[in-house]
Amino acid sequence: MISADDVLHQPLRAQFEVFLDEHRQALHDCLDDLTEEQVRRQLVPSQTTLLGLVKHASFVERVWFDQAVTGRSRAEIGIPESADDSFVLDDSDTIASVRADFLEACAASRRAVADLTLDDELTGNRRGPLPLRWVYLHMLRELAQHCGHADILREQLGLTSELGDA
């Protein structure tokens, strides 16, 4: 995988995409070396679990790179109406199934914006038109926050973590 150091002098778009992919990979990898029981364990008062974080990240990808790009409703996309509901796990959610869905959501995100520029406006978000540049920055913030959550949850499980290692 290309690292952030590899794109130091590349155009801004390439930098954004590599940083996004590094955070996506870190979130995907937060499930490494864990059991199905561990990834579902609620270690904080909220619904946040490691598996739920990755499931939520798939939701976020679809909100920002499907709904915002296409204007399709969340119902049409097949995702929950609320972000809180995107953390909810059902019996069919496993490490393998949630990871596969996340990888597909990320791939679909890349395809959805492949022909856009950073200044192109995405018109399908409730905030109104937003430039792709803003969406990239928002996604970096969102993924970085959830990587931090994953680090803490892994520590609570007694594991050391190298997510987002500098």
C-alpha positions, 0 to 999 in steps of 0.5 A: 500500500502507498503511504502518506510519505510516498505522496508528500509532493503529489497533488492534493487529491492524491494526498487525500486519497492515500490518507483516507485509504490508510485510515480505512485500512487501520479501521479494517485491521482493528478486527485482526487477531480477535474472536467474534465474541471480542469484536461484539463486546460492549466495553463502553456505555454506548453501542460502540463495539469494534465490529460496530465501528467497522459496520458504521464506517460502511454506513459513513462511506455510503452516506458521503460517497453514494447519497451525497454523490447520487442523491439517492435516499438512505432507504434506496441505498439500503442503510439505516436512517440514523447514524446511531442505528448503523452501529447495531449488530444483528446475528448475521454480522461477523468479522468476515461479513462486516469486513467484506461489506466495508471493503465493498463500500470503500471500493464503491466510494472510490468509483463514485468520485473517480471522475470528479475534481476536488472542487466538484460539488456533491449535491445529495447531502442534507447540508446542501452542495458540498465540494468533494474537498470538504467531503474528503476532509470530513471523512478523514476526521470521521475515520481518524476518530473511529480509529482512535475509538478502535485503539481504546477498545482494543486496549480494553481487550488487553491488546496492544494496537498499532492502528494509525501508527506514526 
